[in-house]
Amino acid sequence: MNSFSALAASVIPNPTPTVPAQAGGLLTILNWAAGIGLVLGVLGVIIVGIKLVISLQRGEGGQTLASLGWVLMGCIIITGASGIVRAFV
C-alpha cells in the first residue's frame, strides 16, 4: 500500500449514527404511522380481494386487478420508506 492510499484511508471518518434522546417522541410517532399504514395496507388488500371476487362473477375483473396493484405499490412504499429517504439524504 502506498503512502497516498494509507493517508486517504486514515483521513476518511467512519461515523456511527446515533439517535438523540430528544427524538424519542418523533420515533414513536413514526413507528405508529408505519404500523397504521401497514394495517391499512392489509385491509386494502382484503377489500380489493372482495371486490375482485364480486367483479369476476360479473365478468369485469380487469379494473379491480389494477387497484390491487396500486394497493400493493402503497404497501411497498410504506415498508421501504426509510430506505427511500436514506437514498436521497
C-alpha positions in Angstrom: 0.0 0.0 0.0 1.5 3.3 -1.0 1.5 6.4 1.3 -1.3 8.2 -0.5 -3.8 5.4 0.0 -2.7 5.0 3.6 -3.2 8.7 4.2 -6.6 8.6 2.4 -7.8 5.7 4.5 -6.7 7.3 7.7 -8.5 10.6 7.0 -11.9 9.3 6.0 -14.1 9.2 9.1 -16.5 6.3 9.8 -19.2 7.8 12.0 -21.7 5.6 13.8 -25.2 7.1 13.6 -27.0 7.6 16.9 -30.4 8.9 17.6 -30.5 11.9 20.0 -32.5 11.5 23.2 -34.9 14.3 22.2 -36.1 12.3 19.1 -37.8 9.7 21.2 -41.3 11.2 20.7 -40.8 11.6 17.0 -39.6 8.0 16.6 -42.7 6.8 18.5 -45.0 8.8 16.1 -43.1 7.4 13.1 -43.4 3.9 14.4 -47.2 4.4 14.9 -47.6 5.9 11.5 -45.8 2.9 9.8 -47.8 0.4 11.8 -51.1 2.1 11.0 -50.1 2.3 7.3 -49.3 -1.4 7.2 -52.6 -2.3 8.9 -54.5 -0.2 6.4 -52.5 -1.8 3.6 -53.6 -5.2 4.7 -57.2 -4.0 5.0 -56.9 -2.5 1.5 -55.7 -5.9 0.1 -58.6 -7.6 1.7 -61.1 -5.1 0.4 -59.7 -5.3 -3.1 -59.8 -9.1 -2.9 -63.5 -9.0 -2.0 -64.1 -6.5 -4.9 -62.2 -8.8 -7.2 -64.4 -11.8 -6.3 -67.6 -9.8 -6.9 -66.4 -8.3 -10.2 -65.1 -11.6 -11.5 -68.5 -13.1 -11.1 -69.9 -10.2 -13.2 -67.1 -10.6 -15.7 -65.4 -7.3 -15.1 -62.2 -8.1 -13.2 -59.6 -6.0 -15.1 -60.2 -2.7 -13.3 -60.1 -4.3 -9.9 -56.8 -6.0 -10.6 -55.4 -2.6 -11.4 -56.5 -1.3 -8.0 -54.7 -4.3 -6.3 -51.5 -3.1 -8.0 -52.0 0.4 -6.5 -52.6 -1.0 -3.0 -49.5 -3.3 -3.2 -47.4 -0.3 -4.5 -48.5 1.7 -1.5 -47.5 -1.2 0.8 -44.1 -1.3 -0.8 -43.6 2.4 -0.4 -44.7 2.3 3.3 -42.3 -0.6 4.1 -39.4 0.9 2.1 -39.9 4.5 3.3 -36.8 4.7 5.4 -34.6 3.2 2.7 -36.1 5.6 0.1 -35.4 8.6 2.3 -31.9 7.3 3.2 -31.1 7.1 -0.5 -31.9 10.8 -1.0 -30.5 12.3 2.2 
